[in-house]
């Protein structure tokens, strides 16, 4: 009797082990299939996103993450891409470079995605690039630094593209505004990270050629909570205007401090402040601030003949209806990225090289950030015409500042 029970136990254990082996083999076949087809597992297309949905860059990243999810849902409701549904694997990089790298590694090695969208801020995007370039993964960054897509002014990175206007596009717009306003002596202040230093590099290249001089140049940390000591030095330099190159959170602190120490000069900032959170954080100090940005912020003032207006209206209405929050230009970068990628996958199928080539051949795509014309020499595809100068009025509203 005892021997019979023991035999039954052994048989049960053997059957269990066999079932586990069969399940593991089936799982292995699925993983191999995804790997061999570039994230196309037969019934779905895997796309990864690495977004700063939390942390200091979340005023930018939240709109990006929500927009990507919204567009993926819209595409899937219409049948996906080429009849295959999109599986979005979205990871919050928490405004941290290490988290961005770990997320990218997971998407490439474990999830075996077809392509990646993300890198909310320039530092995170730059940290992700070595992994995507080595793996040969089509990558659309949402960050602005020219270093992201074209680090040496000669040729762009092979697999990396971006949909945010680069500082090599934005700084010329800024210079044009300074010239128009007759502002020749300025103070330059930038956040001490890759976004700030890249903007400073482009400004330095162009300023002298246009007769503009930085009478003082300073940096501030992304974690700054009081910049008054730095601004005291700025005040002594007697600039005609102050340029602040940072994103919403840190720039709001510096902007408030400028007014708190009694400086009454024009304040011009980067496109990194184009979110309502900046206005909320800076309070009344935001009034009168001017900055270059995409056209979404001043949609109501655009001419009806503007080629972007119809798409801008549709995006704004869809986003705000779904999320009950203000649509942002940062969400617009995500909108452009997912649509450009979807069109490329439609053309290239599961072949990553063909997808990369299709992205590179994007020509005439009218998006939220502008009308894109990419090429082998230009992996951004935007010009200064994609920007307008925006002014924050006394009611905390965006108005055309040109």
C-alpha positions, -999 to +999 in steps of 0.1 A: +000+000+000+027+023+010+047+014-021+016+021-043+012+056-027+049+064-033+046+053-069+016+076-074+036+105-059+065+099-083+041+096-113+024+129-103+058+147-100+070+133-133+038+145-151+041+180-134+077+183-146+067+173-181+040+199-182+064+226-170+089+217-197+061+219-224+050+253-211+086+266-210+091+254-246+060+272-257+071+304-240+106+300-255+091+298-290+072+331-284+103+349-273+123+337-302+096+347-326+095+383-311+133+385-314+135+373-349+109+397-362+120+428-344+092+429-318+066+416-342+053+385-325+028+377-353-003+393-338+011+424-324+038+450-327+058+459-296+067+496-291+085+508-260+085+542-244+108+556-217+092+587-202+097+609-171+061+605-159+073+613-123+101+633-108+114+668-116+107+665-154+071+652-150+056+686-160+070+676-195+068+638-193+032+634-180+017+649-212+041+628-233+032+595-217-006+603-219-003+613-255+015+581-266-011+560-248-039+580-264-025+577-300-018+540-295-054+534-284-066+554-315-045+534-339-055+501-323-092+511-326-086+515-363-070+481-366-034+489-356-006+490-381-009+468-411-037+449-394-016+442-363-023+457-329+003+478-311+014+466-277+028+496-258+053+489-231+057+522-212+083+526-184+085+556-161+122+567-159+114+589-129+136+618-142+167+598-136+193+588-161+201+554-145+164+545-146+163+555-182+192+533-190+177+503-171+143+508-188+160+509-223+179+478-215+148+460-204+129+470-236+157+458-259+168+427-241+136+414-224+107+429-243+124+428-277+106+459-289+105+470-325+113+507-316+116+530-287+101+565-281+112+587-252+139+603-233+119+633-219+150+653-211+183+656-230+204+639-203+182+608-203+181+606-241+218+609-243+222+581-217+199+558-237+216+563-271+246+540-267+222+511-260+199+518-290+227+524-314+245+492-304+213+472-306+201+488-339+168+499-326+149+528-343+147+555-316+127+587-316+138+610-288+115+637-274+144+659-261+158+691-276+196+690-274+213+689-307+237+664-291+209+638-292+208+634-329+238+653-344+267+655-319+295+665-342+278+689-367+288+664-395+265+634-396+236+623-374+236+591-354+223+561-374+194+549-353+185+581-334+159+607-344+140+633-325+108+653-328+115+682-305+129+713-321+167+712-315+186+741-300+202+746-334+166+754-345+155+773-315+185+796-308+183+812-343+147+821-335+158+836-302+186+856-319+161+869-344+139+882-316+168+899-298+178+917-330+142+928-336+139+942-301+173+958-302+186+938-272+224+937-276+237+932-241+222+902-223+228+879-193+229+842-202+218+817-175+215+780-182+207+749-162+238+729-155+229+698-176+231+687-212+200+707-222+214+739-208+250+735-220+239+725-255+217+757-257+247+778-245+270+762-271+246+772-299+240+807-285+278+813-283+282+802-319+256+828-332+256+857-308+288+875-319+278+872-356+247+892-348+263+918-326+249+903-294+271+901-263+266+881-231+278+906-204+276+877-179+272+840-181+261+818-152+248+783-145+223+770-120+215+735-108+184+717-119+176+713-081+180+751-075+157+765-048+173+800-045+194+817-071+195+852-055+233+852-049+239+844-086+214+870-097+231+897-076+261+893-098+238+894-128+222+926-116+257+943-113+264+934-149+235+956-160+221+935-189+194+948-212+177+914-209+181+881-192+180+848-210+171+817-189+177+783-205+161+755-185+129+736-181+098+745-161+107+737-125+142+752-121+134+781-145+104+791-124+127+795-093+152+817-112+123+837-127+108+844-093+141+854-078+148+879-106+117+898-096+123+893-059+156+912-061+140+940-080+153+934-116+129+949-141+144+939-175+129+916-202+131+879-194+135+856-223+134+818-218+137+785-236+110+763-251+115+741-221+090+762-201+061+758-224+038+742-198+011+755-174+032+742-145+058+769-152+032+796-148+018+780-117+053+777-101+065+812-111+033+830-103+031+867-112+068+866-120+059+847-152+040+877-165+058+892-194+082+863-200+088+856-237+100+823-252+102+804-285+077+775-287+056+754-310+024+769-324+001+748-301+003+773-273-012+801-294-035+780-315-064+805-313-043+833-328-031+813-358-044+820-393-069+794-404-047+789-435-018+777-413-010+742-425-007+729-389-039+744-375-064+716-383-041+690-368-033+712-337-071+717-331-078+680-334-049+670-310-059+697-284-095+686-284-088+649-282-062+652-255-082+676-233-114+657-237-096+624-226-074+637-198-092+669-186-059+687-187-042+713-209-025+699-240+012+707-242+039+711-268+057+682-250+028+659-256+030+672-292+065+658-295+052+624-285+023+628-309+047+634-338+070+605-327+043+578-326+027+589-359+060+591-377+070+557-363+036+542-372+040+553-408+075+539-409+064+505-396+036+505-422+062+508-449+090+488-433+071+460-417+091+441-391+125+449-405+142+474-383+165+487-410+136+493-433+118+511-405+149+533-398+151+541-435+114+550-437+118+574-407+148+590-424+127+596-455+099+613-436+090+643-459+060+666-455+046+651-423+025+678-407+027+674-370+022+693-338+059+704-336+060+715-373+062+701-408+089+674-408+114+669-436+141+644-425+170+631-445+202+612-441+218+645-429+190+657-407+173+634-382+152+662-367+137+676-399+124+709-385+134+746-391+129+778-372+097+783-391+081+757-368+084+782-339+067+814-328+076+837-300+051+834-271+045+859-243+028+852-210+003+880-203-008+895-170-035+868-167-010+840-170-021+832-206+000+825-237-002+851-264+017+857-296+048+877-287+059+886-321 
